[in-house]
Amino acid sequence: MADACSHLDQVQLDVLPEEVAGCEDCLATGGAWVHLRICLTCGHVGCCDSSPNRHASKHAARGGHPLIRSLEPGEEWTWCFADEVGLLLDRPTGETRIPPSPLAP
């Protein structure tokens, strides 16, 4: 993965909640998600682009918070929507327990 991101100054390493119930927006609207992503600026938990509502992308577009990290077990990558670049960054502080995907087979 590349490392040419101009938004690294927005990364907050203390954004991980101890546990999440799922995609915040899907839970509010009755939607379902495939995988979860966390905003590295504010900690908003949204669903991935394979999910029907793509809430992580929408949060990045409307909130000006372009950096997300996967919350999926074993995935260590970060994505910058603005620069369209993948990154391997230091892991945010803490561990997060996530629920199973309602759309997983």
Phi and psi in degrees as a GROMACS rama.xvg file:
@    title "Ramachandran Plot"
@    xaxis  label "Phi"
@    yaxis  label "Psi"
@TYPE xy
-78.8287  173.452  ALA-2
-135.823  31.9199  ASP-3
-99.4784  70.2918  ALA-4
-115.329  131.439  CYS-5
-95.6907  13.8635  SER-6
-118.513  14.1824  HIS-7
-63.1157  -20.6375  LEU-8
-69.7832  -10.2793  ASP-9
-91.6851  -7.22571  GLN-10
-70.7204  128.55  VAL-11
-114.869  121.641  GLN-12
-86.1529  1.86296  LEU-13
-111.939  30.3506  ASP-14
-91.8801  -12.1636  VAL-15
-72.27  121.763  LEU-16
-76.0754  160.187  PRO-17
-68.2828  -35.4562  GLU-18
-150.143  145.155  GLU-19
-124.228  150.363  VAL-20
-86.9847  -18.0684  ALA-21
146.163  -163.058  GLY-22
-65.6393  122.519  CYS-23
-56.9909  -42.0755  GLU-24
-73.8272  -39.9492  ASP-25
-63.2286  -41.6664  CYS-26
-62.2065  -36.3869  LEU-27
-72.242  -28.25  ALA-28
-110.375  -0.832691  THR-29
82.6542  17.1417  GLY-30
-83.8957  -179.342  GLY-31
-134.525  155.441  ALA-32
-127.55  163.322  TRP-33
-98.8605  -57.3789  VAL-34
-133.648  157.895  HIS-35
-107.658  145.561  LEU-36
-130.29  151.13  ARG-37
-121.302  136.379  ILE-38
-72.2861  126.569  CYS-39
-82.3592  1.30103  LEU-40
-97.0588  -46.7611  THR-41
-122.516  -9.47973  CYS-42
88.4016  5.56964  GLY-43
-60.5983  131.534  HIS-44
-100.832  119.804  VAL-45
-128.361  172.795  GLY-46
-94.3109  157.713  CYS-47
-73.7335  173.051  CYS-48
-72.3335  -10.4761  ASP-49
-85.5435  -9.73488  SER-50
-81.9262  153.851  SER-51
-56.1133  -35.5285  PRO-52
-103.803  -9.60405  ASN-53
48.2564  49.1438  ARG-54
-66.4079  -31.304  HIS-55
-63.701  -43.3898  ALA-56
-63.1825  -42.9913  SER-57
-64.1689  -39.6542  LYS-58
-62.081  -44.0475  HIS-59
-61.4263  -41.6519  ALA-60
-69.2449  -42.6236  ALA-61
-88.6851  -23.3721  ARG-62
-98.9742  -9.12101  GLY-63
68.6129  24.7437  GLY-64
-113.942  88.3191  HIS-65
-78.8171  -14.3344  PRO-66
-98.0617  123.979  LEU-67
-123.233  158.18  ILE-68
-130.365  144.387  ARG-69
-67.5382  140.877  SER-70
-100.31  2.52812  LEU-71
-73.6675  138.691  GLU-72
-55.9472  133.577  PRO-73
83.487  -5.59127  GLY-74
-101.734  125.933  GLU-75
-115.267  8.82493  GLU-76
-88.0301  157.164  TRP-77
-124.52  148.486  THR-78
-128.55  136.052  TRP-79
-105.385  112.607  CYS-80
-64.9558  -39.2656  PHE-81
-66.7716  -44.4649  ALA-82
-94.0605  -5.53624  ASP-83
50.573  55.2227  GLU-84
-138.605  140.532  VAL-85
-92.8462  147.639  GLY-86
-139.63  155.136  LEU-87
-114.236  107.47  LEU-88
-109.5  166.203  LEU-89
-56.1157  142.883  ASP-90
-66.8757  135.487  ARG-91
-59.9124  155.976  PRO-92
-65.4372  132.401  THR-93
99.9314  174.38  GLY-94
-125.395  148.076  GLU-95
-122.878  131.174  THR-96
-90.6567  131.679  ARG-97
-121.334  151.107  ILE-98
-78.929  162.084  PRO-99
-66.0361  152.636  PRO-100
-69.2343  133.876  SER-101
-71.2984  -13.9383  PRO-102
-105.239  4.22061  LEU-103
-73.2026  145.747  ALA-104
